[in-house]
Amino acid sequence: MLHQKWKDILEVVGIFAVVASLLFVGLQIELSQLIADHADVWSEGLIGADLSP
């Protein structure tokens, strides 16, 4: 009985870990896309160009 309870608890923890890792990967992909979309601004800032609109 106690063994089954621990097994169930660990399975739920594992499911939450998988979901959390998928969310993290999704956020990382979104951040990478945002950085790629604004790479031109970054490179102009590095050369000292005026970034004011």
C-alpha positions, 0 to 999 in steps of 0.5 A: 500500500505504501509502495503504491502511494509513493509510486503514484506521488512520484509519477505525478511529480514526473508529469509536472516536471515534463510539463515544466520543461516543455514550458521552459523550452517554449519560452526559450524558443520565443525568446530566441525568436524575439532576439533574432527579430531584433538582431539589426537593432542590436548590431547597430547599437554595437557600432554606436549608431543612434537608436532613437526613432 
